[in-house]
Amino acid sequence: MDFSLIRILAAFIASLAVSLAGTRAVISLAPKMGWIENVRKDRWHSKPTARMGGIAIYIALVAVTIVFFWPLGAMKVVGLLIGTTMVFILGLADDMRPVSPGIKILLESAAATVVVIFGIYSEYFNPFLGIPLTIFWIVAVTNAYNLIDNMDGLSAGIAAISSFTLFVLSAILGWADTALLSAVMCGAALGFLRYNFNPARIFMGDCGALTIGFYLSVVTLIGSMTYMSNLIITLVAPILVMAVPILDTAFVTVIRATSGQSVHKGGKDHTSHRLVIMGLSEKRSVLAIYLFSLVFGGFAVFLAFPGASYPLISMFLVISLVFLFLLGLFLSEADPRAEDGASRSGSRPAGITALFLHKRYVVIEIIADALIVAASYILAYYLMGFGSIGPTEGPRIIRSLPIFVFFQMISFFLFGVYRGVWKYVSFGDLMRIIQGALAGTVVSSLILFFFTFFEGYSAFVMIVYFFIMTFFITARTASFRVFTDFFTRHRARRAEKKVIIFGAGDYGNAVLREILNNGGLGRRPLGFIDDDPAKAGRLINGLKVLGTRHDLDRVIRETGVNEVIVAVRGLPNETQGYIENLCTEKGIAVIRVSGILNVDR
């Protein structure tokens, strides 16, 4: 098929229109047909909602695909339609009466086998390896989209982003069939998303999530099969396009497996749920995951550009993955059971799993730092080579990289980099990182000099490597503190009781930190009041000083504050009386906070 933007745009519009009309029709039919999803403890929604939206998605995908590929001469498209129909029927049956996970995997594998029979499988490998990998890929992505369908607008939005990314990738590489199919998927997903974004009027159900995952997984294979000469595009690009559902599935699987829970059972422990528990609103949580999907899709697109620098893109991809894993580790602290008032008690892992859980921060730190060290070393060569790594430099990097990674990690360990607690990063922690990075760089360079006399190596590369590595290791160390501050502020904004802190000094700051760190207090800080006029309008720890005590009456009226917290040591009785009288008049509570070292003897 020739690449025609007009044809592709027409397919997108047709799919969008069919999906919009079909979704409205299903919403109208749902109450009459009994297609209503009631509130359940293991589900996120808080009110009965129409379901079976996947019917509209399936009709849009199949009908528009048939129209724009008619007559169906391409056997690959025929295989796609048959497999998609099989998975849709499976999802429909599961929505009517739950199907066991084993049966679902078996039937999904059967649908994937049909696709293979029609000629869609990874030809890069020997068929004895390529066919099983193809079936595994299709089944894995199909279930990943099913698992990520756990919050309003999430699965449909990610499908729209993934299919759009796949379209851009296809446009760059000239994949005509894939571009058209991804446009059809994008239209179907966006049409449904119109009614599925928060607050959702309809859910897609398994018949929608499984259909989306299956269709997209096969479309990525159809595209990569036409570009077999490049291993990066063939293998890496499809994974990046599907990165978010794949990573979320892996995250949930690991968390459940290590905590003794069933991997297949539904629950409120996905990335999206944990983002909400940590402080984001439901909409912001979904939009954050959209952003992750766009970032990884962007990496796939950059890799496809002619003349793309694979080493540079790969280094930034590795570093992005490191910080995403760190975010995952941070989110693993969120306890969905605690949100429901449930106990943490239950089956507890033992042996190596228990050891990993107990030491997981140190383990992840070491793995993350090893990756950062390797990426920084290669990036230094890339920068000093003015955007390229020469044919003679590649072997040198391969020979010397293990030396730098090994001795750098030993240096960090000896300098106590892994003895700190992420939440409480101090200046001393940063100094240990700098000292460990410098010592590791020097020792590694000396060992390299001892064996090679620095023949073919450059001292300037080592210096650049030191600065790059120190920057990223410092950022890694500070990441937990940044995550904590970000989420605690968002969580505090959701609290009902609005408070003003009187006193923008050390005690006032301590009160603010306690409010932010302790969500159980249920207070939302709106700003400071301080008698120092020079502080008015300034930001202290991200919170604005709204004025002096003479502005307190105005601030109370404008903000609708519920409570004033006085956090000033040695506050004059006159000022204390003024605040208490004003708050009593306004019906507002007053709390007086003293310093923790104000001890009566």
N, C-alpha and C positions, 0 to 999 in steps of 0.2 A: 504494500500500500504506500502511495506517495504521501509525504508529509504536507498536510493542508491545514493551516490555522483556521480557515473558515469552517471546514468540516469539523474540526475539533471543538471550536466554539459552539457550533450548532448542537453537537452531541452533549456538551456541558449544559447548555440552556434546556435542551429537551429532558435530560436527566433531572435537572433541578426542578423543572415544572411538574414532571410526573411525581417526584418525591414530595413536593409541597402539597399537591392535590391528594396524593395517596395518604399522606400523614393526616391531613384534615379529615379525610374520609374514615380512617381508622379511629381517630379520636371520637368522631360522632357515633361510630358503631360500637365502640368499646363497652359502654354501659349496657347496651341491649344484648351483647354477646357474652357479657360477664368477664370481659378482658380487663379486669381491674387488679392492680397490685396493691394489696393492703399493707399496712405498716407492720414490719417485723423487726425483732431485736437485732438480727444479723444483717439488716439492710439500713441504708443511710436515710432514705426519704422519710418525711414526717407526716404525710397525708396520703390517702388512697389516690392512685394515679393510673391513668390508662396505660395499657401495655400492648404488645404485639405490633409495635411500630416497625419492626423488622419486615413486616409484610410489604409496606410501602417501599422500603429500601430495596427489597428483592425485586419487586415489580419494576422499579426504575432501572436497576442494573441490567436485568435480563431483557426487558422490552427494548430499551435503547441500544443495548449491545447488538441484539438481533437486527434491529432496523439499520444500524450504521455499518454492519458487517454483512448485510444481505447481498447476494446469496452466501450462505455460510460455507464458503469454499476452504477457509483456513481451518484445518483440523484442530489446531491449538485452541482456537476460540470455541469450537464445538466442545472440546474437552473441558474448557473453563466453565461453560454454561451448564454442562451435565454435572460436574463436580459441585458447582455452586448450588444447583438445585438439590442435590443429595444432602448437602450440609444444611440448607435452609429447612428441608423437611425434618432433619434430625433436630434442629433448634426448635422448630414448631412443636414437635412431639415432646421435647424437654420442657417447653413452656406450659404445655397442657398437663403433663405428668412427668416429674423428674426422672431422668434417665441416669443410671449409674455411671460414674466417671470411666470405668473400664469399657463399658459398651460405647460410650461417646468416643473415646480414643480409637476404638476398633472401627467404628463407622466413619470417623474422620479419615482414618488411614485408608479405608476403602475408597472414599471420594478422592483422596490424593493419588491412589493407585490408578484410578480412572484417568486422571489428568496425565499421569505418566504414560499410560497406554496410548493416549492421543499425542504423544511426542513432546511433552513438556517435562524436561528434567535437566539437571546440571550436566552439560556435556563437557565441562572442563575436566572432569575426572573420568576414570574408567567406569562404565555403566554399573559394575558390581558395587562401586562406591557411590557413584553419582545418584543412582536411583534411590537407595536408602536415605541419602542426605536430602534429596528433594522431598521425599515423604515426611521426613523429620521436620524440615523447614516449614512445610505447609501446615502440619499439625501443630507445631509450636506457635507459629504466628496466629493461627486460627484461635487457639486457646488463650493466647496473650491478649487479643482484642476482647475476648469474652471476659477475662478477668479484670481488664481495665474499665469495663462498663460498670462502674460502681458509684458514679456521681453524675449529677445532671450535666449533660453536654460533653462529658469527657471522651467517651469512645468515639462518638460522631465527630467531635472537633479534631481529635488526633487523626482520625481517618481522613478528614478533609485536608489537614496539613500534610500528612504523609502522601496522599495522592497528588496534591499540588506540587510537592517536592519531586515526586516521581515524574510528573509532567515536565517540570523544568529540566530535570536530568535527561529526559527523553528528547526534549527540544534541542539540548546541547549536542547530544550524541546521535540525533537523527533516528530515534526509535519510533517510527510512525504508529505501529500498532499499540505500543505501550502508552504513547502520548494520548491516543484516543480513548483507550480503556481507562487510564487514570483520570481523564477529564470526566468520563461517565461516573466513576466512583466519587470524584470530588463533588459533582452536582447532586448525586444521591445523598451524600453525607450532609451537605450544606442545607438541602431541602428539609431533611429530618431535623437538623440542628436548630432550625428556626423555631421548632416547638419543643425541643428537648433541652435547650439551655436554661439555666436556673432562672426562675423556678419552672421546672419541667411540667409540661402538660401531658407528656406521654413518654414511656420507656420503650426501647427497641426490643428488649428481651433477648433470649439466646438465639432466636431465629434471625435477629438483626446483627448481633455481635459476631456470631459464628460466620454469618454470610460475609460481613465486611472483612473479617480476618482472612477467610479463605480466598475471597476474590483478590484482595491486595497481595497476598503471598504468592499467588499464581502469576499475577501481572508482573511482579518484580522479576520472576523467573523468565517470563516471555521476553522482557527487555534485556536482561543480562545474557541470555542465550545468543543474542545478536552481536555481542561485543566480547567474544571469547578471547581476543588477543591480549586483553589487559586483566590480570588477576585482581588488581585493586578494584576496578569497576565491577568485575564479575562477582566478587565475594564481599567486599567491604561496603560498597554503596547500598545494596539492599538492606544490610544490617543497620546502617546508619539511618536509612529512611524509616525503619521500624524500631529504632532504638528505644523509644519511650515505653511502648508496651512490653518489649523484651526485657528491659531493665526492671520495670515494675514487677513483672512476673517473677524474675529471678530474686528480687528483693523480698517479695512476699513468701516465696518458696523457702528461702534461707531462714527468714525469721520464724516461720511456722515450724520448719523442721528442727531448728535448734531449740525451740521452746516446747517441743512435744505436742504440737497441734497437728491436726489433719491438714495436709497440703491442699486437698480438693475442696474442703468445706468452705462455703462463703463466709465473709466476715467484714468487719470495718477496720481492717489493719493494712490497707493499701497506702501507697504514697500520698494519694489525695486526702485520705482520711487523717493521716498523721499531720499533714500540713494544717488542716483545720484544727486538730487537737492542740497543735503547737501555737496557734494564734491567728492564722489567716482566716478570712471569711471563705465560704464555699466558692464564691465566684473567683476570688483572688487565687485560691488553691488551683482551680481548673485553669485559670489564665497562666499561672506559673508553670504548669505542666505543658501548656501550649508553647510557652517560651522555650522550654527544654527541647521540645520536639522540633521547633524551628531552628534552634542552634545546631542540633545534630543533622537535621536535613541540610542546613547550610554547609556543613562539612562535606556531605555527599556531593553537593553541587560543585563546591570548590575543587574536589578531586577530579571531577569530570571535565573541567575547563582545559582546553588545549594548552600545553606547556605548564600545567599545574606543578607546583613544587611539592612532591609527596613527602619529603622529609619535614619540611616546615609545617605543613598541614597536620601531619601525623604527630609531631611534637605537641602542637597546641591541642590536638584531639586527646592525647594521653593526659595532658595536664587538666583538661576539662573533665575527663573521666575521673581523675583523682579527686577533684573537688566535688564532683557529683557523688562519688562513693563516700566522701566525708559527710556530705549532707545526709546521705542515707544512714550513716552511722549515727548522726545527731538525731534523725527522725526515729531511729529504732528505740530511743529513750521514751518516746510517746507511748503510753499504755492505753490502748482502746478499751480494755476491760475496766480500767479505772474510771474512764468517762461514763461508763454505764453503771458505775457503782459496784462492779464485780471485784472479787479478790484476785490477787496475783497467784494465789495458791493453785496447785494442780501438779501434774506430772512434771518433774524437773529433770533436765538432761544430766547425764553423768559422763565420766571419762573425758575424752579429748574434747567433746562438745562443751562440757561444763568448763573446762580449762579455757577454751576459746572465748566463751561468754564472759568469763571473769577477767580475762586479759585482752578483750577484743580491741580496746582502744590502743594499747601498745602494739598489738599485731597489725592493726590497720595503719597506725602511724609508720611502722617500719616498712610495710609494703608500699605505702604512698611515697615515703621519702626515697626509697630505692628507685621507684619509677621517675620521680622528679629529678634525681641525680642523673639517671640515664638520659632523660629528655633534655636536661640542661647541658650536658656534655655534647650531645649531638647538635643541639641548637647553637652552641658556641662555635662549633666548626662551620655550621651553616652561615652564621653571621659574618665570621671572619673570612669566609670564602665568597663574600658579597653575593649571597643568594644561591649558592650551589656547593655541592660536595664533590670534589674531583674523584676520578677513578682510582687515584693512588691513595686518597685520604680515607676512602671507605674501609679498606682492609686494616689501616692503622687504627681507625676508630673501633673496629671489631676486636682487635688485639688488646687495646688499652682500656676499653670500657669496663671490663670486669674488675680491673685493678682499681679504678676510681670508685666504682660502686661499692666494692668490698671494704676498702680502707676508709671511705667516707662514712659508711654506716658504723664501722668500728669506732671512728672518731666521735660521731654523734652519741653513741652509747657511752663512751668513756667520759664525755663532757656532760653527761646527765640530761641530754635533751629529752629522753623518754621518761624522766622521773616527774615531770610536771603534770598538772591537771589542766586540761584544755580550757575549762571555764574561767580559770584565774591566771591568765597569761600576764606576766610582769616584765619589767625592764630586765630583770635578772635572767629570765627565760630567753629573751631575745639576745642577750649578750652570750649566753651559752651556745646558741645557734651560730652566731658569728664566729665565736672561738672554735667550735667544732667544725664548721665549714672551712675555716682557714687552715686548721691543723690537718684536716682530711685532704685538702687540696695540696698542701705542701708535701705531706708524706707520700701521697700518690704520685706527685710529680718527681720526687726524689727516687722512688722505686722505679718509675719509668725511665729516669735518667740513668740509673744504675744498670739497667738491662739494655738500653738503646743509645745512651749518651745523647738523647733527644734528637737523634737523627730522623729528620722528616717531621718532627713535632715542633710546635710553636709555644713559647711561653705566654704569648699574648692570648692564645686560645684558653690557656689555663686561667688567666686572669679574668677573661670574659665569663668563663664557666663559673668561677667563684661568685661573681656578682649575680649572675642569672640564678644560680642555685640558691644562694642566700636569700634572694628576693622571694622565690617561690616557697622555700621551706618556711620562711617567716610568715608568709601568707597562709600556708597550711596550718601553722601553729595557731595563728590568730583566728582561723576560720570558725572554730567553735564559739569563741567569744563574739564574733560578728553574728553568727547564726542566733546565738542566745539573745543578744540585744535586739536583733531584728524581730524575732518571733515574740519576745516578751512584750515589746511595745505594741505589736499588733494585738496580742492577747489582752493587754490592758485596755485598749480602745473599745473592746467588746464588753467591758464591765459596766454595770448599770449605775453604780454609785460614783458620781463625779466629785472630785476633790480639788481643792486649791491648797498648795503648801506655802505657809507663811514662813519665809526664811530661805534664802537662796545660797546659804553657806554650806559648811561641811555636814551639819546635821540634816539640813534640808535635802542635800544630795543623798545622804544615807537613807532617808525616808523614801525618796524616789526609787532608789535601787531595790529597797525591800518590797515596795508596791509592785514594781515590774517583775521581780523574780518570784514573788509569791502570789500566784493567780488566785489562791484561796481567799485572799483578802477582799476580792471583788470590788476593787477601786480603780477608777479611771482618772489619772492625774491630768488636769487641764493646763496647769501653769504654776508659776511662783508669784508670790508677793514679797517684796523686800524693801526695807526702809532706806536702802542705799539708792538714790536717784540715778547713779551712774550705771546701775545694772538694768534699768528699765529698758525693755526691748531686746535685751541680750538673750542668747540661747545658752542654757546651762544643761548639759547632758541631754540635748535635744529638745528641752522644754523651755518655753518662752517666759521671761519675767514680765508679768502683765502690768506692773506698776508698783507704787508704794502703798502704805496702809491707807492713804487718803483716796486711793483708787479702789479700795476693797469693796465699797458699796456698789460702785458702777460695775465692777467685775462680777459680783454676785448676781446682779440683775441681768447682765448680758449673757452669762454662761449657764445660768440655772444650776449652780453648784449645790451639792447636797451636804458638803462637809468641808470644814477648814481645819487643816492640820498645822498646828503651831510647832515649828522645829527651830527654835532659836534659844541658845543658851544665855541665861541671864537677861531675859526679856523684861523691860521695865513694867512695873505694875500698872502704870497708866495705859501703856499700849495693850497689855493683856486684857485690862478691863474694857478698853474700847472695842477690841475684837469680840469679846464675849457678849457685850451688850448689843453690838450690831448683829451678830449671828442669832442671838436670842430673839431680837426683833424680827428677823427674817425667817425664823423657824429652822435654823441650820445648826447642825451639831458642830461642836468644837472639841478637838483632841489635842492635848498638850504632850509633846514628846521631849523627854530629857535625854541627855547623852548617856551612853552605857557606862561611862566611868564616873558618873555623878553618884558616888556611893556615900551614904551617911555613915559616920563613924561615931 
